[in-house]
């Protein structure tokens, strides 16, 4: 089976980005959510990265 980056339909809070990234990299989605929040607070890039991924990454089947 081919490993593909997809947004999660089950493990999601807003758009399923962190759930999909968690499945793809084998990480807990909560850790990834914290990383995005920290990037938003300290670097200001978390929101931009999340929005771009929301537009580019398709939902899983």
PDB file of N, CA, C and O in Angstrom:
ATOM      1  N   UNK A   1       0.839  -1.179   0.000  1.00  0.00           N
ATOM      2  CA  UNK A   1       0.000   0.000   0.000  1.00  0.00           C
ATOM      3  C   UNK A   1       0.885   1.243   0.000  1.00  0.00           C
ATOM      4  O   UNK A   1       1.862   1.325   0.745  1.00  0.00           O
ATOM      5  N   UNK A   2       0.540   2.176  -0.819  1.00  0.00           N
ATOM      6  CA  UNK A   2       1.312   3.408  -0.942  1.00  0.00           C
ATOM      7  C   UNK A   2       0.979   4.358   0.212  1.00  0.00           C
ATOM      8  O   UNK A   2      -0.183   4.551   0.570  1.00  0.00           O
ATOM      9  N   UNK A   3       2.019   4.935   0.771  1.00  0.00           N
ATOM     10  CA  UNK A   3       1.844   5.884   1.867  1.00  0.00           C
ATOM     11  C   UNK A   3       1.657   7.279   1.268  1.00  0.00           C
ATOM     12  O   UNK A   3       2.520   7.777   0.546  1.00  0.00           O
ATOM     13  N   UNK A   4       0.515   7.900   1.579  1.00  0.00           N
ATOM     14  CA  UNK A   4       0.211   9.218   1.015  1.00  0.00           C
ATOM     15  C   UNK A   4      -0.246  10.145   2.131  1.00  0.00           C
ATOM     16  O   UNK A   4      -0.884   9.715   3.092  1.00  0.00           O
ATOM     17  N   UNK A   5       0.082  11.392   1.994  1.00  0.00           N
ATOM     18  CA  UNK A   5      -0.329  12.402   2.965  1.00  0.00           C
ATOM     19  C   UNK A   5      -1.754  12.834   2.650  1.00  0.00           C
ATOM     20  O   UNK A   5      -2.032  13.365   1.574  1.00  0.00           O
ATOM     21  N   UNK A   6      -2.650  12.601   3.599  1.00  0.00           N
ATOM     22  CA  UNK A   6      -4.069  12.944   3.454  1.00  0.00           C
ATOM     23  C   UNK A   6      -4.572  13.563   4.747  1.00  0.00           C
ATOM     24  O   UNK A   6      -4.054  13.275   5.826  1.00  0.00           O
ATOM     25  N   UNK A   7      -5.588  14.417   4.634  1.00  0.00           N
ATOM     26  CA  UNK A   7      -6.231  14.962   5.826  1.00  0.00           C
ATOM     27  C   UNK A   7      -7.118  13.895   6.442  1.00  0.00           C
ATOM     28  O   UNK A   7      -7.764  13.134   5.721  1.00  0.00           O
ATOM     29  N   UNK A   8      -7.157  13.831   7.754  1.00  0.00           N
ATOM     30  CA  UNK A   8      -7.935  12.825   8.454  1.00  0.00           C
ATOM     31  C   UNK A   8      -9.392  13.257   8.567  1.00  0.00           C
ATOM     32  O   UNK A   8      -9.682  14.425   8.830  1.00  0.00           O
ATOM     33  N   UNK A   9     -10.300  12.317   8.369  1.00  0.00           N
ATOM     34  CA  UNK A   9     -11.726  12.577   8.573  1.00  0.00           C
ATOM     35  C   UNK A   9     -12.147  12.247  10.003  1.00  0.00           C
ATOM     36  O   UNK A   9     -13.172  12.742  10.471  1.00  0.00           O
ATOM     37  N   UNK A  10     -11.384  11.431  10.693  1.00  0.00           N
ATOM     38  CA  UNK A  10     -11.765  11.006  12.036  1.00  0.00           C
ATOM     39  C   UNK A  10     -11.009  11.747  13.136  1.00  0.00           C
ATOM     40  O   UNK A  10     -11.603  12.110  14.151  1.00  0.00           O
ATOM     41  N   UNK A  11      -9.731  11.972  12.954  1.00  0.00           N
ATOM     42  CA  UNK A  11      -8.896  12.639  13.962  1.00  0.00           C
ATOM     43  C   UNK A  11      -8.709  14.094  13.558  1.00  0.00           C
ATOM     44  O   UNK A  11      -7.658  14.484  13.049  1.00  0.00           O
ATOM     45  N   UNK A  12      -9.759  14.897  13.797  1.00  0.00           N
ATOM     46  CA  UNK A  12      -9.667  16.290  13.382  1.00  0.00           C
ATOM     47  C   UNK A  12     -10.332  17.204  14.393  1.00  0.00           C
ATOM     48  O   UNK A  12     -11.255  16.811  15.106  1.00  0.00           O
ATOM     49  N   UNK A  13      -9.839  18.432  14.437  1.00  0.00           N
ATOM     50  CA  UNK A  13     -10.458  19.472  15.242  1.00  0.00           C
ATOM     51  C   UNK A  13     -10.996  20.569  14.319  1.00  0.00           C
ATOM     52  O   UNK A  13     -12.106  21.061  14.521  1.00  0.00           O
ATOM     53  N   UNK A  14     -10.223  20.948  13.323  1.00  0.00           N
ATOM     54  CA  UNK A  14     -10.668  21.967  12.370  1.00  0.00           C
ATOM     55  C   UNK A  14     -10.740  21.362  10.969  1.00  0.00           C
ATOM     56  O   UNK A  14     -11.823  21.239  10.398  1.00  0.00           O
ATOM     57  N   UNK A  15      -9.599  20.990  10.421  1.00  0.00           N
ATOM     58  CA  UNK A  15      -9.577  20.507   9.033  1.00  0.00           C
ATOM     59  C   UNK A  15      -8.945  19.128   8.882  1.00  0.00           C
ATOM     60  O   UNK A  15      -8.914  18.603   7.768  1.00  0.00           O
ATOM     61  N   UNK A  16      -8.446  18.524   9.943  1.00  0.00           N
ATOM     62  CA  UNK A  16      -7.839  17.207   9.854  1.00  0.00           C
ATOM     63  C   UNK A  16      -6.384  17.203   9.443  1.00  0.00           C
ATOM     64  O   UNK A  16      -5.825  16.145   9.155  1.00  0.00           O
ATOM     65  N   UNK A  17      -5.759  18.373   9.410  1.00  0.00           N
ATOM     66  CA  UNK A  17      -4.354  18.471   8.991  1.00  0.00           C
ATOM     67  C   UNK A  17      -3.448  17.736   9.976  1.00  0.00           C
ATOM     68  O   UNK A  17      -2.642  16.900   9.567  1.00  0.00           O
ATOM     69  N   UNK A  18      -3.569  18.029  11.237  1.00  0.00           N
ATOM     70  CA  UNK A  18      -2.689  17.422  12.243  1.00  0.00           C
ATOM     71  C   UNK A  18      -2.930  15.921  12.368  1.00  0.00           C
ATOM     72  O   UNK A  18      -1.989  15.159  12.589  1.00  0.00           O
ATOM     73  N   UNK A  19      -4.179  15.493  12.230  1.00  0.00           N
ATOM     74  CA  UNK A  19      -4.466  14.062  12.250  1.00  0.00           C
ATOM     75  C   UNK A  19      -3.830  13.343  11.082  1.00  0.00           C
ATOM     76  O   UNK A  19      -3.285  12.252  11.244  1.00  0.00           O
ATOM     77  N   UNK A  20      -3.894  13.945   9.904  1.00  0.00           N
ATOM     78  CA  UNK A  20      -3.264  13.353   8.724  1.00  0.00           C
ATOM     79  C   UNK A  20      -1.754  13.340   8.809  1.00  0.00           C
ATOM     80  O   UNK A  20      -1.115  12.360   8.428  1.00  0.00           O
ATOM     81  N   UNK A  21      -1.179  14.426   9.308  1.00  0.00           N
ATOM     82  CA  UNK A  21       0.275  14.471   9.487  1.00  0.00           C
ATOM     83  C   UNK A  21       0.726  13.458  10.534  1.00  0.00           C
ATOM     84  O   UNK A  21       1.782  12.839  10.398  1.00  0.00           O
ATOM     85  N   UNK A  22      -0.078  13.295  11.571  1.00  0.00           N
ATOM     86  CA  UNK A  22       0.241  12.313  12.605  1.00  0.00           C
ATOM     87  C   UNK A  22       0.268  10.907  12.061  1.00  0.00           C
ATOM     88  O   UNK A  22       1.174  10.138  12.385  1.00  0.00           O
ATOM     89  N   UNK A  23      -0.707  10.548  11.235  1.00  0.00           N
ATOM     90  CA  UNK A  23      -0.722   9.219  10.612  1.00  0.00           C
ATOM     91  C   UNK A  23       0.469   9.042   9.681  1.00  0.00           C
ATOM     92  O   UNK A  23       1.100   7.986   9.668  1.00  0.00           O
ATOM     93  N   UNK A  24       0.772  10.063   8.912  1.00  0.00           N
ATOM     94  CA  UNK A  24       1.847   9.976   7.924  1.00  0.00           C
ATOM     95  C   UNK A  24       3.215   9.794   8.583  1.00  0.00           C
ATOM     96  O   UNK A  24       4.013   8.966   8.143  1.00  0.00           O
ATOM     97  N   UNK A  25       3.483  10.564   9.635  1.00  0.00           N
ATOM     98  CA  UNK A  25       4.784  10.510  10.293  1.00  0.00           C
ATOM     99  C   UNK A  25       4.823   9.586  11.500  1.00  0.00           C
ATOM    100  O   UNK A  25       5.890   9.396  12.084  1.00  0.00           O
ATOM    101  N   UNK A  26       3.700   9.008  11.890  1.00  0.00           N
ATOM    102  CA  UNK A  26       3.661   8.103  13.036  1.00  0.00           C
ATOM    103  C   UNK A  26       3.777   8.829  14.360  1.00  0.00           C
ATOM    104  O   UNK A  26       4.353   8.300  15.311  1.00  0.00           O
ATOM    105  N   UNK A  27       3.234  10.041  14.432  1.00  0.00           N
ATOM    106  CA  UNK A  27       3.281  10.847  15.652  1.00  0.00           C
ATOM    107  C   UNK A  27       1.874  11.067  16.190  1.00  0.00           C
ATOM    108  O   UNK A  27       0.885  10.875  15.482  1.00  0.00           O
ATOM    109  N   UNK A  28       1.803  11.468  17.439  1.00  0.00           N
ATOM    110  CA  UNK A  28       0.523  11.817  18.038  1.00  0.00           C
ATOM    111  C   UNK A  28       0.065  13.166  17.486  1.00  0.00           C
ATOM    112  O   UNK A  28       0.854  14.108  17.416  1.00  0.00           O
ATOM    113  N   UNK A  29      -1.198  13.261  17.098  1.00  0.00           N
ATOM    114  CA  UNK A  29      -1.702  14.494  16.508  1.00  0.00           C
ATOM    115  C   UNK A  29      -1.726  15.648  17.519  1.00  0.00           C
ATOM    116  O   UNK A  29      -1.665  16.812  17.122  1.00  0.00           O
ATOM    117  N   UNK A  30      -1.811  15.345  18.806  1.00  0.00           N
ATOM    118  CA  UNK A  30      -1.795  16.396  19.827  1.00  0.00           C
ATOM    119  C   UNK A  30      -0.458  17.120  19.844  1.00  0.00           C
ATOM    120  O   UNK A  30      -0.414  18.338  20.019  1.00  0.00           O
ATOM    121  N   UNK A  31       0.617  16.390  19.666  1.00  0.00           N
ATOM    122  CA  UNK A  31       1.943  17.004  19.620  1.00  0.00           C
ATOM    123  C   UNK A  31       2.038  17.951  18.419  1.00  0.00           C
ATOM    124  O   UNK A  31       2.583  19.049  18.533  1.00  0.00           O
ATOM    125  N   UNK A  32       1.517  17.530  17.294  1.00  0.00           N
ATOM    126  CA  UNK A  32       1.550  18.375  16.103  1.00  0.00           C
ATOM    127  C   UNK A  32       0.680  19.615  16.276  1.00  0.00           C
ATOM    128  O   UNK A  32       1.033  20.688  15.787  1.00  0.00           O
ATOM    129  N   UNK A  33      -0.440  19.482  16.960  1.00  0.00           N
ATOM    130  CA  UNK A  33      -1.276  20.656  17.230  1.00  0.00           C
ATOM    131  C   UNK A  33      -0.523  21.663  18.093  1.00  0.00           C
ATOM    132  O   UNK A  33      -0.588  22.868  17.850  1.00  0.00           O
ATOM    133  N   UNK A  34       0.187  21.168  19.093  1.00  0.00           N
ATOM    134  CA  UNK A  34       0.994  22.055  19.940  1.00  0.00           C
ATOM    135  C   UNK A  34       2.097  22.742  19.142  1.00  0.00           C
ATOM    136  O   UNK A  34       2.390  23.915  19.374  1.00  0.00           O
ATOM    137  N   UNK A  35       2.706  22.029  18.214  1.00  0.00           N
ATOM    138  CA  UNK A  35       3.748  22.620  17.368  1.00  0.00           C
ATOM    139  C   UNK A  35       3.166  23.755  16.537  1.00  0.00           C
ATOM    140  O   UNK A  35       3.782  24.815  16.422  1.00  0.00           O
ATOM    141  N   UNK A  36       1.986  23.546  15.955  1.00  0.00           N
ATOM    142  CA  UNK A  36       1.355  24.608  15.159  1.00  0.00           C
ATOM    143  C   UNK A  36       1.008  25.819  16.015  1.00  0.00           C
ATOM    144  O   UNK A  36       1.167  26.956  15.570  1.00  0.00           O
ATOM    145  N   UNK A  37       0.538  25.590  17.233  1.00  0.00           N
ATOM    146  CA  UNK A  37       0.216  26.714  18.122  1.00  0.00           C
ATOM    147  C   UNK A  37       1.478  27.472  18.509  1.00  0.00           C
ATOM    148  O   UNK A  37       1.478  28.703  18.532  1.00  0.00           O
ATOM    149  N   UNK A  38       2.548  26.752  18.813  1.00  0.00           N
ATOM    150  CA  UNK A  38       3.812  27.412  19.152  1.00  0.00           C
ATOM    151  C   UNK A  38       4.366  28.195  17.967  1.00  0.00           C
ATOM    152  O   UNK A  38       4.890  29.296  18.141  1.00  0.00           O
ATOM    153  N   UNK A  39       4.255  27.636  16.771  1.00  0.00           N
ATOM    154  CA  UNK A  39       4.690  28.371  15.579  1.00  0.00           C
ATOM    155  C   UNK A  39       3.846  29.626  15.367  1.00  0.00           C
ATOM    156  O   UNK A  39       4.356  30.661  14.938  1.00  0.00           O
ATOM    157  N   UNK A  40       2.577  29.527  15.665  1.00  0.00           N
ATOM    158  CA  UNK A  40       1.702  30.693  15.531  1.00  0.00           C
ATOM    159  C   UNK A  40       2.076  31.780  16.518  1.00  0.00           C
ATOM    160  O   UNK A  40       2.112  32.958  16.163  1.00  0.00           O
ATOM    161  N   UNK A  41       2.353  31.398  17.745  1.00  0.00           N
ATOM    162  CA  UNK A  41       2.662  32.379  18.789  1.00  0.00           C
ATOM    163  C   UNK A  41       4.044  32.997  18.597  1.00  0.00           C
ATOM    164  O   UNK A  41       4.191  34.218  18.655  1.00  0.00           O
ATOM    165  N   UNK A  42       5.050  32.168  18.371  1.00  0.00           N
ATOM    166  CA  UNK A  42       6.421  32.665  18.364  1.00  0.00           C
ATOM    167  C   UNK A  42       6.939  33.110  16.998  1.00  0.00           C
ATOM    168  O   UNK A  42       7.717  34.060  16.917  1.00  0.00           O
ATOM    169  N   UNK A  43       6.525  32.446  15.939  1.00  0.00           N
ATOM    170  CA  UNK A  43       7.061  32.791  14.627  1.00  0.00           C
ATOM    171  C   UNK A  43       6.010  33.410  13.709  1.00  0.00           C
ATOM    172  O   UNK A  43       6.351  34.092  12.743  1.00  0.00           O
ATOM    173  N   UNK A  44       4.742  33.174  14.007  1.00  0.00           N
ATOM    174  CA  UNK A  44       3.683  33.710  13.174  1.00  0.00           C
ATOM    175  C   UNK A  44       3.442  32.941  11.892  1.00  0.00           C
ATOM    176  O   UNK A  44       2.624  33.351  11.069  1.00  0.00           O
ATOM    177  N   UNK A  45       4.142  31.832  11.709  1.00  0.00           N
ATOM    178  CA  UNK A  45       4.018  31.074  10.468  1.00  0.00           C
ATOM    179  C   UNK A  45       3.068  29.882  10.588  1.00  0.00           C
ATOM    180  O   UNK A  45       2.721  29.266   9.581  1.00  0.00           O
ATOM    181  N   UNK A  46       2.654  29.560  11.786  1.00  0.00           N
ATOM    182  CA  UNK A  46       1.792  28.396  11.984  1.00  0.00           C
ATOM    183  C   UNK A  46       0.474  28.506  11.263  1.00  0.00           C
ATOM    184  O   UNK A  46       0.028  27.538  10.648  1.00  0.00           O
ATOM    185  N   UNK A  47      -0.156  29.651  11.320  1.00  0.00           N
ATOM    186  CA  UNK A  47      -1.446  29.844  10.665  1.00  0.00           C
ATOM    187  C   UNK A  47      -1.310  29.779   9.148  1.00  0.00           C
ATOM    188  O   UNK A  47      -2.130  29.152   8.478  1.00  0.00           O
ATOM    189  N   UNK A  48      -0.295  30.414   8.612  1.00  0.00           N
ATOM    190  CA  UNK A  48      -0.074  30.387   7.165  1.00  0.00           C
ATOM    191  C   UNK A  48       0.185  28.962   6.681  1.00  0.00           C
ATOM    192  O   UNK A  48      -0.392  28.535   5.680  1.00  0.00           O
ATOM    193  N   UNK A  49       1.042  28.228   7.377  1.00  0.00           N
ATOM    194  CA  UNK A  49       1.343  26.846   6.994  1.00  0.00           C
ATOM    195  C   UNK A  49       0.086  25.980   7.058  1.00  0.00           C
ATOM    196  O   UNK A  49      -0.152  25.163   6.169  1.00  0.00           O
ATOM    197  N   UNK A  50      -0.716  26.159   8.103  1.00  0.00           N
ATOM    198  CA  UNK A  50      -1.942  25.375   8.269  1.00  0.00           C
ATOM    199  C   UNK A  50      -2.927  25.678   7.133  1.00  0.00           C
ATOM    200  O   UNK A  50      -3.527  24.760   6.574  1.00  0.00           O
ATOM    201  N   UNK A  51      -3.093  26.940   6.796  1.00  0.00           N
ATOM    202  CA  UNK A  51      -4.016  27.312   5.730  1.00  0.00           C
ATOM    203  C   UNK A  51      -3.578  26.778   4.366  1.00  0.00           C
ATOM    204  O   UNK A  51      -4.407  26.326   3.576  1.00  0.00           O
ATOM    205  N   UNK A  52      -2.290  26.831   4.098  1.00  0.00           N
ATOM    206  CA  UNK A  52      -1.780  26.299   2.828  1.00  0.00           C
ATOM    207  C   UNK A  52      -2.017  24.793   2.753  1.00  0.00           C
ATOM    208  O   UNK A  52      -2.456  24.281   1.723  1.00  0.00           O
ATOM    209  N   UNK A  53      -1.727  24.084   3.842  1.00  0.00           N
ATOM    210  CA  UNK A  53      -1.953  22.635   3.849  1.00  0.00           C
ATOM    211  C   UNK A  53      -3.436  22.307   3.732  1.00  0.00           C
ATOM    212  O   UNK A  53      -3.802  21.308   3.113  1.00  0.00           O
ATOM    213  N   UNK A  54      -4.300  23.145   4.325  1.00  0.00           N
ATOM    214  CA  UNK A  54      -5.741  22.939   4.237  1.00  0.00           C
ATOM    215  C   UNK A  54      -6.200  22.994   2.782  1.00  0.00           C
ATOM    216  O   UNK A  54      -7.084  22.241   2.374  1.00  0.00           O
ATOM    217  N   UNK A  55      -5.602  23.878   2.014  1.00  0.00           N
ATOM    218  CA  UNK A  55      -5.978  24.027   0.603  1.00  0.00           C
ATOM    219  C   UNK A  55      -5.360  22.949  -0.289  1.00  0.00           C
ATOM    220  O   UNK A  55      -5.964  22.560  -1.289  1.00  0.00           O
ATOM    221  N   UNK A  56      -4.170  22.463   0.057  1.00  0.00           N
ATOM    222  CA  UNK A  56      -3.409  21.582  -0.835  1.00  0.00           C
ATOM    223  C   UNK A  56      -3.649  20.094  -0.561  1.00  0.00           C
ATOM    224  O   UNK A  56      -3.740  19.310  -1.507  1.00  0.00           O
ATOM    225  N   UNK A  57      -3.753  19.691   0.693  1.00  0.00           N
ATOM    226  CA  UNK A  57      -3.829  18.277   1.048  1.00  0.00           C
ATOM    227  C   UNK A  57      -5.288  17.804   0.960  1.00  0.00           C
ATOM    228  O   UNK A  57      -6.165  18.395   1.590  1.00  0.00           O
ATOM    229  N   UNK A  58      -5.552  16.747   0.184  1.00  0.00           N
ATOM    230  CA  UNK A  58      -6.921  16.239   0.051  1.00  0.00           C
ATOM    231  C   UNK A  58      -7.320  15.360   1.241  1.00  0.00           C
ATOM    232  O   UNK A  58      -6.463  14.893   1.991  1.00  0.00           O
ATOM    233  N   UNK A  59      -8.642  15.139   1.406  1.00  0.00           N
ATOM    234  CA  UNK A  59      -9.138  14.240   2.439  1.00  0.00           C
ATOM    235  C   UNK A  59      -8.808  12.803   2.091  1.00  0.00           C
ATOM    236  O   UNK A  59      -8.644  12.455   0.922  1.00  0.00           O
ATOM    237  N   UNK A  60      -8.712  11.955   3.137  1.00  0.00           N
ATOM    238  CA  UNK A  60      -8.530  10.541   2.908  1.00  0.00           C
ATOM    239  C   UNK A  60      -9.831   9.941   2.395  1.00  0.00           C
ATOM    240  O   UNK A  60     -10.903  10.519   2.575  1.00  0.00           O
ATOM    241  N   UNK A  61      -9.734   8.797   1.764  1.00  0.00           N
ATOM    242  CA  UNK A  61     -10.929   8.160   1.183  1.00  0.00           C
ATOM    243  C   UNK A  61     -11.793   7.561   2.242  1.00  0.00           C
ATOM    244  O   UNK A  61     -12.837   6.986   1.934  1.00  0.00           O
TER     245      UNK A  61
END
